[in-house]
Amino acid sequence: MKRLFGLHRARYFGVAKTHAQLAMAAIGQNLLKAENKITLNPKTPAIA
């Protein structure tokens, strides 16, 4: 997440805001991982 979202340091002060920032970054990372798993290879036959 450091490289993808620039999370070397927290952007906000306070536990609640920092937690929200990290939770949003985790959601974004999980969406990117899901996209990579869903994307079909050209060699893989499509399931109808």
PDB file of N, CA, C and O in Angstrom:
ATOM      1  N   MET A   1       0.831  -1.191   0.000  1.00  0.00           N
ATOM      2  CA  MET A   1       0.000   0.000   0.000  1.00  0.00           C
ATOM      3  C   MET A   1       0.874   1.252   0.000  1.00  0.00           C
ATOM      4  O   MET A   1       0.424   2.327  -0.396  1.00  0.00           O
ATOM      5  N   LYS A   2       2.109   1.112   0.440  1.00  0.00           N
ATOM      6  CA  LYS A   2       2.989   2.275   0.416  1.00  0.00           C
ATOM      7  C   LYS A   2       3.201   2.763  -1.011  1.00  0.00           C
ATOM      8  O   LYS A   2       3.116   3.960  -1.287  1.00  0.00           O
ATOM      9  N   ARG A   3       3.480   1.821  -1.921  1.00  0.00           N
ATOM     10  CA  ARG A   3       3.750   2.218  -3.304  1.00  0.00           C
ATOM     11  C   ARG A   3       2.486   2.622  -4.040  1.00  0.00           C
ATOM     12  O   ARG A   3       2.493   3.607  -4.777  1.00  0.00           O
ATOM     13  N   LEU A   4       1.398   1.881  -3.857  1.00  0.00           N
ATOM     14  CA  LEU A   4       0.172   2.156  -4.602  1.00  0.00           C
ATOM     15  C   LEU A   4      -0.490   3.456  -4.187  1.00  0.00           C
ATOM     16  O   LEU A   4      -0.939   4.227  -5.035  1.00  0.00           O
ATOM     17  N   PHE A   5      -0.553   3.702  -2.894  1.00  0.00           N
ATOM     18  CA  PHE A   5      -1.335   4.825  -2.398  1.00  0.00           C
ATOM     19  C   PHE A   5      -0.498   5.875  -1.657  1.00  0.00           C
ATOM     20  O   PHE A   5      -1.057   6.809  -1.083  1.00  0.00           O
ATOM     21  N   GLY A   6       0.814   5.734  -1.663  1.00  0.00           N
ATOM     22  CA  GLY A   6       1.670   6.726  -1.018  1.00  0.00           C
ATOM     23  C   GLY A   6       1.486   6.795   0.482  1.00  0.00           C
ATOM     24  O   GLY A   6       1.479   7.883   1.056  1.00  0.00           O
ATOM     25  N   LEU A   7       1.338   5.654   1.122  1.00  0.00           N
ATOM     26  CA  LEU A   7       1.077   5.644   2.568  1.00  0.00           C
ATOM     27  C   LEU A   7       2.361   5.453   3.372  1.00  0.00           C
ATOM     28  O   LEU A   7       2.442   4.565   4.221  1.00  0.00           O
ATOM     29  N   HIS A   8       3.355   6.283   3.104  1.00  0.00           N
ATOM     30  CA  HIS A   8       4.562   6.232   3.911  1.00  0.00           C
ATOM     31  C   HIS A   8       4.294   6.833   5.282  1.00  0.00           C
ATOM     32  O   HIS A   8       4.867   6.418   6.289  1.00  0.00           O
ATOM     33  N   ARG A   9       3.409   7.821   5.292  1.00  0.00           N
ATOM     34  CA  ARG A   9       2.978   8.449   6.535  1.00  0.00           C
ATOM     35  C   ARG A   9       1.482   8.694   6.442  1.00  0.00           C
ATOM     36  O   ARG A   9       0.918   8.815   5.355  1.00  0.00           O
ATOM     37  N   ALA A  10       0.865   8.762   7.587  1.00  0.00           N
ATOM     38  CA  ALA A  10      -0.570   9.071   7.614  1.00  0.00           C
ATOM     39  C   ALA A  10      -0.770  10.533   7.228  1.00  0.00           C
ATOM     40  O   ALA A  10       0.048  11.391   7.561  1.00  0.00           O
ATOM     41  N   ARG A  11      -1.846  10.802   6.535  1.00  0.00           N
ATOM     42  CA  ARG A  11      -2.134  12.157   6.087  1.00  0.00           C
ATOM     43  C   ARG A  11      -2.787  12.984   7.182  1.00  0.00           C
ATOM     44  O   ARG A  11      -2.685  14.211   7.186  1.00  0.00           O
ATOM     45  N   TYR A  12      -3.458  12.314   8.110  1.00  0.00           N
ATOM     46  CA  TYR A  12      -4.252  13.013   9.115  1.00  0.00           C
ATOM     47  C   TYR A  12      -3.716  12.767  10.513  1.00  0.00           C
ATOM     48  O   TYR A  12      -2.956  11.827  10.746  1.00  0.00           O
ATOM     49  N   PHE A  13      -4.120  13.624  11.439  1.00  0.00           N
ATOM     50  CA  PHE A  13      -3.849  13.427  12.855  1.00  0.00           C
ATOM     51  C   PHE A  13      -5.099  12.845  13.484  1.00  0.00           C
ATOM     52  O   PHE A  13      -6.214  13.146  13.057  1.00  0.00           O
ATOM     53  N   GLY A  14      -4.921  12.022  14.486  1.00  0.00           N
ATOM     54  CA  GLY A  14      -6.059  11.445  15.184  1.00  0.00           C
ATOM     55  C   GLY A  14      -6.316  10.024  14.728  1.00  0.00           C
ATOM     56  O   GLY A  14      -6.099   9.670  13.569  1.00  0.00           O
ATOM     57  N   VAL A  15      -6.777   9.230  15.659  1.00  0.00           N
ATOM     58  CA  VAL A  15      -6.975   7.810  15.398  1.00  0.00           C
ATOM     59  C   VAL A  15      -8.109   7.576  14.401  1.00  0.00           C
ATOM     60  O   VAL A  15      -7.968   6.754  13.495  1.00  0.00           O
ATOM     61  N   ALA A  16      -9.214   8.274  14.550  1.00  0.00           N
ATOM     62  CA  ALA A  16     -10.377   8.025  13.700  1.00  0.00           C
ATOM     63  C   ALA A  16     -10.084   8.364  12.233  1.00  0.00           C
ATOM     64  O   ALA A  16     -10.415   7.584  11.340  1.00  0.00           O
ATOM     65  N   LYS A  17      -9.471   9.512  11.987  1.00  0.00           N
ATOM     66  CA  LYS A  17      -9.180   9.907  10.608  1.00  0.00           C
ATOM     67  C   LYS A  17      -8.118   9.016   9.982  1.00  0.00           C
ATOM     68  O   LYS A  17      -8.214   8.661   8.807  1.00  0.00           O
ATOM     69  N   THR A  18      -7.108   8.655  10.760  1.00  0.00           N
ATOM     70  CA  THR A  18      -6.062   7.772  10.249  1.00  0.00           C
ATOM     71  C   THR A  18      -6.633   6.398   9.942  1.00  0.00           C
ATOM     72  O   THR A  18      -6.292   5.793   8.925  1.00  0.00           O
ATOM     73  N   HIS A  19      -7.498   5.903  10.814  1.00  0.00           N
ATOM     74  CA  HIS A  19      -8.136   4.615  10.575  1.00  0.00           C
ATOM     75  C   HIS A  19      -8.991   4.659   9.310  1.00  0.00           C
ATOM     76  O   HIS A  19      -8.987   3.707   8.529  1.00  0.00           O
ATOM     77  N   ALA A  20      -9.714   5.737   9.103  1.00  0.00           N
ATOM     78  CA  ALA A  20     -10.538   5.873   7.898  1.00  0.00           C
ATOM     79  C   ALA A  20      -9.669   5.896   6.652  1.00  0.00           C
ATOM     80  O   ALA A  20     -10.026   5.288   5.644  1.00  0.00           O
ATOM     81  N   GLN A  21      -8.542   6.579   6.700  1.00  0.00           N
ATOM     82  CA  GLN A  21      -7.642   6.632   5.553  1.00  0.00           C
ATOM     83  C   GLN A  21      -7.114   5.235   5.227  1.00  0.00           C
ATOM     84  O   GLN A  21      -7.101   4.837   4.063  1.00  0.00           O
ATOM     85  N   LEU A  22      -6.686   4.501   6.227  1.00  0.00           N
ATOM     86  CA  LEU A  22      -6.148   3.163   5.993  1.00  0.00           C
ATOM     87  C   LEU A  22      -7.236   2.192   5.545  1.00  0.00           C
ATOM     88  O   LEU A  22      -6.976   1.301   4.737  1.00  0.00           O
ATOM     89  N   ALA A  23      -8.445   2.356   6.060  1.00  0.00           N
ATOM     90  CA  ALA A  23      -9.544   1.483   5.633  1.00  0.00           C
ATOM     91  C   ALA A  23      -9.869   1.729   4.163  1.00  0.00           C
ATOM     92  O   ALA A  23     -10.108   0.776   3.421  1.00  0.00           O
ATOM     93  N   MET A  24      -9.882   2.982   3.729  1.00  0.00           N
ATOM     94  CA  MET A  24     -10.150   3.279   2.324  1.00  0.00           C
ATOM     95  C   MET A  24      -9.035   2.741   1.428  1.00  0.00           C
ATOM     96  O   MET A  24      -9.309   2.260   0.328  1.00  0.00           O
ATOM     97  N   ALA A  25      -7.794   2.813   1.879  1.00  0.00           N
ATOM     98  CA  ALA A  25      -6.678   2.272   1.102  1.00  0.00           C
ATOM     99  C   ALA A  25      -6.793   0.753   1.003  1.00  0.00           C
ATOM    100  O   ALA A  25      -6.509   0.182  -0.050  1.00  0.00           O
ATOM    101  N   ALA A  26      -7.206   0.093   2.084  1.00  0.00           N
ATOM    102  CA  ALA A  26      -7.378  -1.357   2.058  1.00  0.00           C
ATOM    103  C   ALA A  26      -8.503  -1.751   1.106  1.00  0.00           C
ATOM    104  O   ALA A  26      -8.386  -2.745   0.389  1.00  0.00           O
ATOM    105  N   ILE A  27      -9.585  -0.988   1.092  1.00  0.00           N
ATOM    106  CA  ILE A  27     -10.687  -1.255   0.159  1.00  0.00           C
ATOM    107  C   ILE A  27     -10.189  -1.109  -1.279  1.00  0.00           C
ATOM    108  O   ILE A  27     -10.493  -1.939  -2.135  1.00  0.00           O
ATOM    109  N   GLY A  28      -9.434  -0.064  -1.532  1.00  0.00           N
ATOM    110  CA  GLY A  28      -8.885   0.144  -2.870  1.00  0.00           C
ATOM    111  C   GLY A  28      -7.962  -0.976  -3.295  1.00  0.00           C
ATOM    112  O   GLY A  28      -8.016  -1.426  -4.439  1.00  0.00           O
ATOM    113  N   GLN A  29      -7.112  -1.434  -2.382  1.00  0.00           N
ATOM    114  CA  GLN A  29      -6.198  -2.528  -2.688  1.00  0.00           C
ATOM    115  C   GLN A  29      -6.972  -3.809  -2.974  1.00  0.00           C
ATOM    116  O   GLN A  29      -6.632  -4.541  -3.903  1.00  0.00           O
ATOM    117  N   ASN A  30      -8.003  -4.088  -2.191  1.00  0.00           N
ATOM    118  CA  ASN A  30      -8.797  -5.288  -2.420  1.00  0.00           C
ATOM    119  C   ASN A  30      -9.537  -5.224  -3.754  1.00  0.00           C
ATOM    120  O   ASN A  30      -9.684  -6.245  -4.426  1.00  0.00           O
ATOM    121  N   LEU A  31     -10.001  -4.045  -4.143  1.00  0.00           N
ATOM    122  CA  LEU A  31     -10.651  -3.899  -5.444  1.00  0.00           C
ATOM    123  C   LEU A  31      -9.672  -4.152  -6.587  1.00  0.00           C
ATOM    124  O   LEU A  31     -10.027  -4.785  -7.581  1.00  0.00           O
ATOM    125  N   LEU A  32      -8.449  -3.662  -6.448  1.00  0.00           N
ATOM    126  CA  LEU A  32      -7.442  -3.911  -7.470  1.00  0.00           C
ATOM    127  C   LEU A  32      -7.101  -5.398  -7.563  1.00  0.00           C
ATOM    128  O   LEU A  32      -6.945  -5.930  -8.662  1.00  0.00           O
ATOM    129  N   LYS A  33      -6.985  -6.065  -6.422  1.00  0.00           N
ATOM    130  CA  LYS A  33      -6.710  -7.501  -6.428  1.00  0.00           C
ATOM    131  C   LYS A  33      -7.856  -8.274  -7.052  1.00  0.00           C
ATOM    132  O   LYS A  33      -7.630  -9.229  -7.796  1.00  0.00           O
ATOM    133  N   ALA A  34      -9.090  -7.870  -6.755  1.00  0.00           N
ATOM    134  CA  ALA A  34     -10.254  -8.542  -7.331  1.00  0.00           C
ATOM    135  C   ALA A  34     -10.290  -8.339  -8.841  1.00  0.00           C
ATOM    136  O   ALA A  34     -10.616  -9.268  -9.580  1.00  0.00           O
ATOM    137  N   GLU A  35      -9.962  -7.152  -9.301  1.00  0.00           N
ATOM    138  CA  GLU A  35      -9.948  -6.880 -10.740  1.00  0.00           C
ATOM    139  C   GLU A  35      -8.941  -7.785 -11.438  1.00  0.00           C
ATOM    140  O   GLU A  35      -9.220  -8.312 -12.515  1.00  0.00           O
ATOM    141  N   ASN A  36      -7.783  -7.963 -10.835  1.00  0.00           N
ATOM    142  CA  ASN A  36      -6.764  -8.817 -11.440  1.00  0.00           C
ATOM    143  C   ASN A  36      -7.200 -10.275 -11.475  1.00  0.00           C
ATOM    144  O   ASN A  36      -6.827 -10.999 -12.399  1.00  0.00           O
ATOM    145  N   LYS A  37      -7.969 -10.720 -10.511  1.00  0.00           N
ATOM    146  CA  LYS A  37      -8.443 -12.101 -10.502  1.00  0.00           C
ATOM    147  C   LYS A  37      -9.593 -12.312 -11.471  1.00  0.00           C
ATOM    148  O   LYS A  37      -9.734 -13.395 -12.039  1.00  0.00           O
ATOM    149  N   ILE A  38     -10.417 -11.287 -11.667  1.00  0.00           N
ATOM    150  CA  ILE A  38     -11.582 -11.409 -12.537  1.00  0.00           C
ATOM    151  C   ILE A  38     -11.189 -11.321 -14.010  1.00  0.00           C
ATOM    152  O   ILE A  38     -11.788 -11.983 -14.857  1.00  0.00           O
ATOM    153  N   THR A  39     -10.192 -10.510 -14.308  1.00  0.00           N
ATOM    154  CA  THR A  39      -9.782 -10.317 -15.689  1.00  0.00           C
ATOM    155  C   THR A  39      -9.380 -11.658 -16.292  1.00  0.00           C
ATOM    156  O   THR A  39      -8.551 -12.383 -15.744  1.00  0.00           O
ATOM    157  N   LEU A  40      -9.988 -11.969 -17.433  1.00  0.00           N
ATOM    158  CA  LEU A  40      -9.723 -13.248 -18.092  1.00  0.00           C
ATOM    159  C   LEU A  40      -8.471 -13.171 -18.938  1.00  0.00           C
ATOM    160  O   LEU A  40      -8.176 -12.146 -19.555  1.00  0.00           O
ATOM    161  N   ASN A  41      -7.745 -14.265 -18.956  1.00  0.00           N
ATOM    162  CA  ASN A  41      -6.622 -14.414 -19.858  1.00  0.00           C
ATOM    163  C   ASN A  41      -7.146 -14.678 -21.250  1.00  0.00           C
ATOM    164  O   ASN A  41      -8.214 -15.275 -21.383  1.00  0.00           O
ATOM    165  N   PRO A  42      -6.456 -14.269 -22.286  1.00  0.00           N
ATOM    166  CA  PRO A  42      -6.898 -14.606 -23.646  1.00  0.00           C
ATOM    167  C   PRO A  42      -6.892 -16.118 -23.879  1.00  0.00           C
ATOM    168  O   PRO A  42      -7.651 -16.605 -24.717  1.00  0.00           O
ATOM    169  N   LYS A  43      -6.064 -16.865 -23.165  1.00  0.00           N
ATOM    170  CA  LYS A  43      -5.992 -18.315 -23.324  1.00  0.00           C
ATOM    171  C   LYS A  43      -7.117 -19.021 -22.578  1.00  0.00           C
ATOM    172  O   LYS A  43      -7.460 -20.157 -22.908  1.00  0.00           O
ATOM    173  N   THR A  44      -7.689 -18.369 -21.588  1.00  0.00           N
ATOM    174  CA  THR A  44      -8.737 -18.977 -20.786  1.00  0.00           C
ATOM    175  C   THR A  44     -10.071 -18.861 -21.511  1.00  0.00           C
ATOM    176  O   THR A  44     -10.456 -17.761 -21.906  1.00  0.00           O
ATOM    177  N   PRO A  45     -10.786 -19.968 -21.695  1.00  0.00           N
ATOM    178  CA  PRO A  45     -12.088 -19.878 -22.357  1.00  0.00           C
ATOM    179  C   PRO A  45     -13.109 -19.173 -21.436  1.00  0.00           C
ATOM    180  O   PRO A  45     -13.127 -19.378 -20.223  1.00  0.00           O
ATOM    181  N   ALA A  46     -13.929 -18.363 -22.045  1.00  0.00           N
ATOM    182  CA  ALA A  46     -14.945 -17.639 -21.282  1.00  0.00           C
ATOM    183  C   ALA A  46     -16.045 -18.606 -20.844  1.00  0.00           C
ATOM    184  O   ALA A  46     -16.443 -19.490 -21.603  1.00  0.00           O
ATOM    185  N   ILE A  47     -16.520 -18.435 -19.645  1.00  0.00           N
ATOM    186  CA  ILE A  47     -17.606 -19.266 -19.126  1.00  0.00           C
ATOM    187  C   ILE A  47     -18.922 -18.558 -19.417  1.00  0.00           C
ATOM    188  O   ILE A  47     -19.125 -17.413 -19.014  1.00  0.00           O
ATOM    189  N   ALA A  48     -19.795 -19.235 -20.108  1.00  0.00           N
ATOM    190  CA  ALA A  48     -21.074 -18.607 -20.499  1.00  0.00           C
ATOM    191  C   ALA A  48     -22.129 -18.774 -19.449  1.00  0.00           C
ATOM    192  O   ALA A  48     -23.254 -18.306 -19.624  1.00  0.00           O
TER     193      ALA A  48
END
